[in-house]
Amino acid sequence: TTSIILNGKVPGDTFTGTFKVDSSVADGQGSFSFASGALVDQAGNSGNEITSGSTVVIDKTPPPPPTNLVATAISGGKIRLTWTASNPETDVKQYNIYRGTISGGEDYSSPIATVSAGTTIYIDGPLEDGMTYYYVVRAQDPAGNIEKNVNEASATVDSTSPSFLSITSDKSFYRNGDTVNLTIQLVNCEIGCTLTADFSNIDDQYEDGMESFIDWASDGVDNDGDTHIDEMDERGFYSILYTISPINKKDDGEYSVLITVTDMAGNSASSSTTLTLRNAVSTINISRVCIKYAKEIAYDLISSTNVDNPTVFAGGKIDEICLSAEIREEVELDESNSSIILYKVVEKKPYGLKTEKVPGISQIKSGAGEAELIFYPEPIFNPEVDEHAKDGLYWLGAKIADKEGNATEGNFYFVYDTTPPEIPEFSIASVNKGKITLSGSTRPDNLSDPQNVRVFVNGELTGEATADDSGKFTIEGIALNKGENLITIQAVDKAGNESGLSDPLKISYQPDRILSLAFRSSHILRSHSPTQPVSVVYSVSQPAEVTIHIFNLKGYIVKDWRKYVLPGEETIWNWYGDNMHGEKVNNGVYILKIVARANDGREDSVTKLVGVLR
């Protein structure tokens, strides 16, 4: 029997009270009744009348926990919690939210908030910026039972908006149909931000979302040209791309473009940049660009506008670079916005040139219908004292602007090279009827390739050719003089620098003899490379049997060879220092004798000493 205290007044009140069940009683549903005469009020009155059939439900089982708790920092210094409702949710009255500032530090005795069953979202805040908060959400049933899951989610409060460090456009002005490429550097937004730009001011065909953006830190591209992808140096950099419509009807002028950035927490910031639209034909025309020394024109730069293929190669003194332009007579030159600057290119990169300014003085002159921009390098270019220190690729950047807002930019490039190329390598490829063919290769010159190769016979220039991109060259039809010929070659780079002359290659030409030959090599050497053979190129003036003997100094034949040769044929014979049995001969000096015997009985021969050194 359990005593129950009922509260109320006699007569007429409905009595209420509390009925407590011992914790050892199992969950379930049952009934209760009152013993006869058990109802006693505080005045001592007793009775036994009570509404019959009252039931009580005993519930000690907590509901199932919610799942998939996620904490996300959002703008305003707040954190959004979302979760999946308990399954089933029929026994859930509410969800209790608990918070801590360290993992596992939630105070389960006092939730920070509760939400009703059926709600699976809660926004907490504003909170302390930069602080990390940890959360647990538990379900509670109508009987007050609370489940005890410890599934924790955390987020760091982010209430700091991004800020703009720089906005850079890829061009000084744009025309209809051009693609605008803006590079944006941000602070507090290293990765994962969203950017938009409103181009409606500059393009009447623009609609929201027509622009695109690139996050350098996550696009899988080497944006800064250092061969690394998505590296730390690319964080905080973004690009916005937009193509101005070809049918845009906006007038030429300067227009503001609003750029908005939003970080992953929803914090946003905006900044504007000014772009110039210019579709009108420029009133300024660059008429002459030249390099001078002592007031004399040394090189014309007007057509040398391709950085990858400059057409001007300079190697002399330079004390002035000047640019002349024609402008409408009624238009005044804007000297404050005009410039001429000389740069030395330090390195070519995929996204542009790495340069350093050349020290000097710029001067701008203007008159009726004309303008002149002059750059004076200090000190002057002087190969006699510079010791090749100024060698390199140069970029002349010029801008001519008038006071109506028109401007023309010019970029011109030249190579300055005072270093002579190295002596090229060559050999005789063939001999035929008093003419020879030479082949070989120049040594690389990074500034002024491809090189021109000159051929001299007994000191006189008799032929030349330009090496290909790999440095190889072939020069045919070099006429020989009767008797001994000394063949030398020389390389000349595009800046006019000349190499020294090669060591002479000797060749004898006797038109009245049966046999003509040239030695490519007269010794066998091996020096950290494959063996170089004794090599002979020969031809005959009439059909003949050619015999070649190698003798040692005792007169014994160690190698012999023969072949029937017709006029017009040329044969190359190589000896690798082996005897008739294929065995290597000893180091030393040997005698090579080549004999040609014609059908009419005439005979011609040449004898030469050759060496073997392994």
ZAMI-626802 format. One line per 5 residues: their letters; for each residue x, y, z of C-alpha. Coordinates in pm, whole numbers, plus 50000, padded with zeros to 5 digits. Layout:
<rs>
a	X:Y:Z ~ ...
</rs>
This chain:
<rs>
ttsii	50000:50000:50000 ~ 50130:50346:49901 ~ 50022:50665:50072 ~ 49936:50953:49840 ~ 49899:51312:49950
lngkv	49618:51485:49758 ~ 49584:51860:49757 ~ 49245:52032:49738 ~ 48950:52178:49932 ~ 48627:52027:50041
pgdtf	48373:52038:49898 ~ 48391:52045:49522 ~ 48765:52051:49444 ~ 48941:51803:49224 ~ 49218:51664:49435
tgtfk	49565:51634:49279 ~ 49875:51466:49405 ~ 50193:51281:49327 ~ 50224:50909:49289 ~ 50580:50776:49319
vdssv	50681:50427:49218 ~ 50983:50250:49361 ~ 51265:50228:49106 ~ 51270:49853:49131 ~ 50934:49830:48960
adgqg	50965:49717:48598 ~ 50839:49922:48302 ~ 50476:49860:48219 ~ 50118:49966:48263 ~ 49894:49888:48564
sfsfa	49603:50019:48775 ~ 49575:50147:49129 ~ 49285:50181:49382 ~ 49224:50316:49735 ~ 49143:50102:50039
sgalv	48805:50162:50212 ~ 48827:50458:50447 ~ 49174:50542:50329 ~ 49086:50888:50207 ~ 49154:51123:50498
dqagn	49177:51497:50462 ~ 49389:51723:50680 ~ 49087:51791:50906 ~ 49051:51421:50982 ~ 48749:51358:50766
sgnei	48758:51012:50601 ~ 48586:50854:50303 ~ 48629:50602:50032 ~ 48485:50762:49716 ~ 48725:50794:49416
tsgst	48694:50774:49044 ~ 48757:50415:48953 ~ 48967:50277:48668 ~ 49258:50527:48686 ~ 49579:50389:48532
vvidk	49947:50467:48563 ~ 50225:50403:48308 ~ 50569:50319:48444 ~ 50852:50434:48193 ~ 51225:50419:48274
tpppp	51362:50355:47913 ~ 51526:50655:47736 ~ 51452:50718:47364 ~ 51702:50631:47085 ~ 51972:50896:47020
ptnlv	51978:51131:46722 ~ 52255:51064:46465 ~ 52474:51242:46209 ~ 52540:51550:46420 ~ 52721:51821:46217
atais	52851:52157:46341 ~ 52918:52432:46083 ~ 53052:52785:46137 ~ 52832:53044:45969 ~ 52842:53422:45940
ggkir	52775:53649:46232 ~ 52995:53446:46468 ~ 52741:53164:46489 ~ 52750:52785:46462 ~ 52474:52583:46296
ltwta	52397:52234:46430 ~ 52208:51977:46222 ~ 52130:51615:46299 ~ 51911:51324:46198 ~ 51610:51264:46423
snpet	51594:50966:46659 ~ 51457:50656:46493 ~ 51180:50613:46590 ~ 51097:50957:46724 ~ 50760:50852:46875
dvkqy	50898:50852:47232 ~ 51092:51182:47195 ~ 50961:51496:47363 ~ 51261:51720:47300 ~ 51632:51738:47208
niyrg	51877:51879:47461 ~ 52184:52066:47328 ~ 52502:52057:47536 ~ 52816:52264:47466 ~ 53177:52263:47579
tisgg	53496:52449:47490 ~ 53710:52135:47498 ~ 53638:51793:47358 ~ 53436:51597:47613 ~ 53380:51909:47823
edyss	53001:51933:47778 ~ 52796:51996:48098 ~ 52522:51733:48078 ~ 52351:51864:48392 ~ 52242:52181:48214
piatv	52171:52196:47839 ~ 52232:52533:47668 ~ 51907:52490:47478 ~ 51624:52248:47395 ~ 51418:52207:47080
sagtt	51098:52014:47033 ~ 51077:51675:46868 ~ 51060:51712:46491 ~ 51323:51990:46491 ~ 51670:51888:46366
iyidg	51851:52221:46351 ~ 51979:52469:46606 ~ 52186:52787:46560 ~ 52409:52884:46852 ~ 52558:53226:46889
pledg	52693:53480:46846 ~ 53003:53326:47001 ~ 53367:53424:47055 ~ 53550:53458:46722 ~ 53822:53203:46666
mtyyy	53705:52978:46952 ~ 53631:52609:46885 ~ 53310:52476:47043 ~ 53209:52112:47094 ~ 52849:51990:47095
vvraq	52642:51682:47190 ~ 52267:51652:47122 ~ 52060:51407:47335 ~ 51695:51301:47312 ~ 51455:51320:47611
dpagn	51115:51143:47641 ~ 50793:51266:47813 ~ 50880:51071:48129 ~ 51205:51272:48161 ~ 51437:50991:48053
ieknv	51745:51127:47863 ~ 51963:50901:47648 ~ 52338:50930:47701 ~ 52510:50938:47358 ~ 52845:51117:47341
neasa	52859:51167:46963 ~ 53039:51499:46941 ~ 53068:51760:46666 ~ 53279:52075:46669 ~ 53330:52397:46471
tvdst	53546:52706:46503 ~ 53368:53039:46507 ~ 53451:53254:46203 ~ 53307:53603:46208 ~ 53595:53770:46017
spsfl	53508:53870:45663 ~ 53764:53832:45381 ~ 53944:54145:45266 ~ 54096:54243:44932 ~ 54473:54283:44910
sitsd	54488:54349:44535 ~ 54288:54329:44211 ~ 54497:54314:43893 ~ 54369:54314:43535 ~ 54558:54146:43252
ksfyr	54519:54439:43010 ~ 54516:54816:43027 ~ 54198:54828:42817 ~ 53952:54588:42654 ~ 53754:54570:42333
ngdtv	53429:54393:42260 ~ 53498:54019:42239 ~ 53802:54036:42469 ~ 53826:53809:42772 ~ 53885:53991:43099
nltiq	54117:53806:43338 ~ 54128:53954:43687 ~ 54373:53824:43948 ~ 54251:53879:44305 ~ 54461:53836:44617
lvnce	54260:53801:44940 ~ 54329:53801:45312 ~ 54136:53568:45550 ~ 54025:53360:45253 ~ 54308:53128:45161
igctl	54098:52853:45002 ~ 53737:52763:44928 ~ 53591:53110:44878 ~ 53327:53193:44618 ~ 53371:53500:44396
tadfs	53128:53688:44175 ~ 53171:53998:43964 ~ 52914:54232:43813 ~ 53018:54332:43459 ~ 52687:54501:43375
niddq	52848:54846:43379 ~ 53095:54764:43101 ~ 52877:54518:42902 ~ 52505:54566:42838 ~ 52474:54195:42749
yedgm	52593:54075:43090 ~ 52370:53854:43303 ~ 52432:53721:43653 ~ 52650:53411:43656 ~ 52811:53462:43314
esfid	53152:53510:43478 ~ 53359:53223:43620 ~ 53620:53209:43892 ~ 53926:52993:43967 ~ 54063:52911:44313
wasdg	54440:52880:44259 ~ 54478:52669:44573 ~ 54250:52389:44450 ~ 54230:52397:44069 ~ 54508:52143:44002
vdndg	54702:52391:43786 ~ 55045:52551:43825 ~ 54919:52910:43821 ~ 55242:53087:43924 ~ 55474:52890:43696
dthid	55701:52735:43959 ~ 55613:52372:43861 ~ 55417:52315:44185 ~ 55041:52263:44194 ~ 54800:52383:44466
emder	55088:52487:44693 ~ 55091:52726:44986 ~ 55214:53013:44764 ~ 54894:52988:44559 ~ 54661:53021:44859
gfysi	54461:53341:44873 ~ 54483:53393:44495 ~ 54180:53373:44269 ~ 54102:53455:43906 ~ 53778:53586:43757
lytis	53719:53536:43384 ~ 53459:53708:43169 ~ 53430:53760:42794 ~ 53281:54094:42687 ~ 53004:54040:42434
pinkk	53096:54114:42069 ~ 52762:54298:42035 ~ 52808:54511:42346 ~ 52674:54863:42286 ~ 52845:55041:42576
ddgey	53047:55351:42483 ~ 53422:55362:42527 ~ 53528:55472:42873 ~ 53615:55361:43221 ~ 53373:55137:43409
svlit	53353:55005:43763 ~ 53323:54629:43820 ~ 53204:54517:44164 ~ 53363:54198:44296 ~ 53212:54008:44590
vtdma	53382:53728:44786 ~ 53206:53493:45028 ~ 53393:53254:45255 ~ 53277:52910:45366 ~ 53122:53058:45682
gnsas	52911:53294:45473 ~ 53111:53608:45561 ~ 53138:53832:45257 ~ 53312:54147:45137 ~ 53308:54355:44819
ssttl	53553:54574:44632 ~ 53553:54749:44296 ~ 53807:54779:44018 ~ 53801:55005:43714 ~ 53827:54861:43361
tlrna	53866:55058:43039 ~ 53658:54980:42731 ~ 53814:55105:42410 ~ 53672:55002:42073 ~ 53759:55318:41882
vstin	54061:55309:41653 ~ 54358:55469:41824 ~ 54463:55813:41708 ~ 54827:55731:41791 ~ 55059:55546:41554
isrvc	55414:55433:41641 ~ 55620:55512:41333 ~ 55979:55432:41430 ~ 56172:55250:41702 ~ 56549:55235:41682
ikyak	56870:55178:41874 ~ 57138:55443:41836 ~ 57499:55518:41921 ~ 57648:55866:41880 ~ 57320:55980:41715
eiayd	57357:55719:41440 ~ 57091:55449:41396 ~ 57245:55109:41462 ~ 56937:54881:41471 ~ 56571:54916:41371
lisst	56332:54770:41631 ~ 55995:54854:41475 ~ 55916:54496:41366 ~ 56088:54308:41649 ~ 55774:54255:41857
nvdnp	55780:53879:41930 ~ 55949:53795:42259 ~ 56001:53436:42145 ~ 56148:53535:41810 ~ 56318:53876:41822
tvfag	56456:53991:41489 ~ 56719:54232:41624 ~ 57052:54104:41756 ~ 57281:54377:41879 ~ 57643:54357:41982
gkide	57784:54708:41963 ~ 57768:55025:42169 ~ 57427:55165:42263 ~ 57366:55504:42424 ~ 57009:55576:42315
iclsa	56683:55399:42230 ~ 56416:55616:42074 ~ 56055:55580:41969 ~ 55865:55817:41742 ~ 55486:55835:41716
eiree	55233:56024:41507 ~ 54931:56177:41681 ~ 54646:56396:41561 ~ 54763:56755:41553 ~ 54464:56875:41750
velde	54533:56630:42032 ~ 54780:56710:42308 ~ 55022:56445:42434 ~ 54965:56336:42793 ~ 55325:56321:42913
snssi	55232:56213:43266 ~ 55074:55894:43130 ~ 55335:55826:42861 ~ 55647:55625:42934 ~ 55942:55438:42787
ilykv	56120:55176:42999 ~ 56392:54923:42917 ~ 56394:54589:43097 ~ 56637:54300:43095 ~ 56456:53966:43087
vekkp	56586:53753:43373 ~ 56360:53453:43312 ~ 56071:53350:43089 ~ 55779:53198:43278 ~ 55449:53051:43156
yglkt	55252:53342:43300 ~ 55492:53617:43190 ~ 55845:53756:43206 ~ 56061:53798:43512 ~ 56252:54121:43450
ekvpg	56475:54382:43604 ~ 56473:54748:43511 ~ 56773:54885:43325 ~ 56893:55204:43495 ~ 56870:55512:43280
isqik	56688:55838:43203 ~ 56362:55870:43008 ~ 56279:56180:42806 ~ 55949:56268:42636 ~ 55920:56530:42363
sgage	55611:56642:42173 ~ 55528:56874:41889 ~ 55254:56931:41636 ~ 55137:56587:41525 ~ 55431:56397:41668
aelif	55584:56264:41986 ~ 55926:56121:42069 ~ 56015:55903:42367 ~ 56386:55846:42437 ~ 56563:55619:42683
ypepi	56928:55681:42773 ~ 57085:55380:42950 ~ 57327:55464:43229 ~ 57594:55347:43188 ~ 57583:55296:42812
fnpev	57617:54954:42653 ~ 57986:54915:42572 ~ 58128:54570:42493 ~ 58480:54705:42540 ~ 58426:54750:42914
dehak	58116:54543:43001 ~ 58290:54205:42969 ~ 57965:54048:42844 ~ 57778:54146:43165 ~ 57495:54307:42966
dglyw	57439:54007:42737 ~ 57076:53898:42740 ~ 56723:53948:42608 ~ 56582:54301:42644 ~ 56226:54434:42642
lgaki	56145:54793:42553 ~ 55801:54884:42687 ~ 55645:55210:42572 ~ 55313:55383:42624 ~ 55200:55693:42436
adkeg	54885:55859:42569 ~ 54696:56171:42469 ~ 54474:56390:42682 ~ 54158:56254:42520 ~ 54218:55924:42695
nateg	54355:55742:42389 ~ 54670:55539:42438 ~ 54890:55306:42239 ~ 55129:55059:42392 ~ 55427:54904:42220
nfyfv	55651:54617:42322 ~ 55976:54556:42138 ~ 56248:54300:42200 ~ 56613:54263:42110 ~ 56902:54038:42200
ydttp	57227:54194:42312 ~ 57511:53948:42266 ~ 57883:54026:42272 ~ 58008:53673:42337 ~ 58162:53493:42037
peipe	58034:53142:41968 ~ 58262:52843:42009 ~ 58442:52689:41713 ~ 58213:52434:41545 ~ 58303:52071:41479
fsias	58311:51942:41120 ~ 58436:51669:40890 ~ 58448:51592:40516 ~ 58137:51398:40429 ~ 58226:51334:40063
vnkgk	58479:51409:39785 ~ 58374:51408:39422 ~ 58548:51550:39117 ~ 58731:51829:39293 ~ 58443:51925:39521
itlsg	58379:51831:39879 ~ 58078:51827:40113 ~ 58127:51925:40476 ~ 57900:51838:40768 ~ 57917:51917:41137
strpd	57751:52096:41425 ~ 57782:52429:41604 ~ 57801:52456:41980 ~ 57487:52595:42148 ~ 57458:52971:42197
nlsdp	57143:53035:42401 ~ 57111:53395:42286 ~ 57194:53408:41915 ~ 57129:53069:41758 ~ 57103:52949:41487
qnvrv	57459:53029:41380 ~ 57594:53083:41032 ~ 57895:52867:40930 ~ 58163:52997:40690 ~ 58403:52771:40499
fvnge	58752:52885:40401 ~ 58979:52705:40151 ~ 59338:52818:40185 ~ 59213:53127:40369 ~ 58950:53234:40114
ltgea	58574:53227:40190 ~ 58424:52971:39953 ~ 58088:52879:40109 ~ 57852:52923:40401 ~ 57530:52784:40544
tadds	57302:52832:40845 ~ 57283:52558:41106 ~ 56942:52410:41182 ~ 56767:52438:41519 ~ 56972:52148:41655
gkfti	57298:52312:41543 ~ 57371:52070:41256 ~ 57485:52192:40913 ~ 57583:52056:40571 ~ 57772:52261:40309
egial	57795:52111:39960 ~ 57997:52193:39650 ~ 58309:52337:39813 ~ 58558:52360:39523 ~ 58915:52248:39585
nkgen	59227:52402:39443 ~ 59476:52189:39257 ~ 59732:52063:39503 ~ 59715:52094:39883 ~ 59402:52248:40038
litiq	59363:52365:40397 ~ 58995:52363:40499 ~ 58889:52576:40798 ~ 58548:52687:40923 ~ 58413:52961:41148
avdka	58080:53021:41326 ~ 57907:53360:41324 ~ 57607:53417:41555 ~ 57307:53637:41475 ~ 57461:53929:41664
gnesg	57765:53918:41434 ~ 58008:53769:41687 ~ 58267:53545:41517 ~ 58430:53235:41658 ~ 58795:53160:41596
lsdpl	58896:52949:41295 ~ 58895:52574:41333 ~ 59211:52367:41305 ~ 59276:52312:40932 ~ 59180:51987:40765
kisyq	59425:51899:40485 ~ 59313:51752:40153 ~ 59510:51707:39832 ~ 59343:51743:39493 ~ 59530:51626:39185
pdril	59293:51626:38884 ~ 59549:51441:38668 ~ 59581:51159:38917 ~ 59366:50849:38946 ~ 59324:50865:39323
slafr	59184:51147:39536 ~ 59140:51109:39907 ~ 59093:51291:40235 ~ 59168:51171:40587 ~ 58892:51234:40838
sshil	59115:51094:41109 ~ 59466:50955:41101 ~ 59482:50805:41449 ~ 59283:50587:41683 ~ 59210:50742:42021
rshsp	58997:50644:42315 ~ 58946:50906:42584 ~ 58637:50837:42795 ~ 58444:50777:42472 ~ 58400:50508:42203
tqpvs	58706:50441:41986 ~ 58755:50686:41699 ~ 58882:50498:41389 ~ 59130:50595:41122 ~ 58892:50722:40850
vvysv	58968:50777:40480 ~ 58732:50919:40214 ~ 58853:50844:39859 ~ 58739:50847:39495 ~ 58892:50763:39154
sqpae	58895:50951:38823 ~ 58862:50627:38621 ~ 58765:50265:38697 ~ 59028:50116:38926 ~ 59093:49848:39185
vtihi	59171:50011:39518 ~ 59391:49826:39767 ~ 59462:49941:40120 ~ 59746:49790:40326 ~ 59841:49857:40688
fnlkg	60208:49778:40765 ~ 60386:49779:41097 ~ 60725:49948:41112 ~ 60896:49614:41042 ~ 60723:49602:40704
yivkd	60478:49325:40787 ~ 60119:49359:40661 ~ 59876:49356:40952 ~ 59563:49448:40753 ~ 59468:49453:40386
wrkyv	59153:49536:40192 ~ 59055:49581:39829 ~ 58757:49696:39620 ~ 58682:49779:39256 ~ 58561:50141:39237
lpgee	58397:50339:38956 ~ 58431:50716:38894 ~ 58162:50916:39075 ~ 58153:50672:39363 ~ 58302:50770:39693
tiwnw	58398:50525:39961 ~ 58472:50566:40328 ~ 58719:50317:40475 ~ 58759:50289:40853 ~ 59024:50101:41050
ygdnm	58959:50032:41417 ~ 59306:49903:41498 ~ 59249:49532:41431 ~ 59454:49288:41226 ~ 59347:49041:40957
hgekv	59238:48796:41230 ~ 59018:49051:41407 ~ 59264:49094:41693 ~ 59358:49434:41832 ~ 59706:49552:41730
nngvy	59947:49707:41974 ~ 59967:50080:42033 ~ 60215:50250:41805 ~ 60278:50397:41460 ~ 60169:50214:41144
ilkiv	60200:50276:40770 ~ 59883:50306:40561 ~ 59926:50266:40186 ~ 59633:50305:39945 ~ 59690:50204:39578
arand	59455:50253:39280 ~ 59527:50039:38965 ~ 59335:50144:38651 ~ 59230:49908:38370 ~ 59490:50067:38138
greds	59769:49974:38379 ~ 59814:50317:38531 ~ 59873:50317:38905 ~ 59843:50584:39173 ~ 59917:50557:39544
vtklv	59927:50754:39870 ~ 60119:50657:40184 ~ 60053:50803:40531 ~ 60158:50732:40887 ~ 59872:50652:41125
gvlr	59873:50593:41498 ~ 59703:50368:41751 ~ 59669:50487:42110 ~ 59418:50321:42338
</rs>
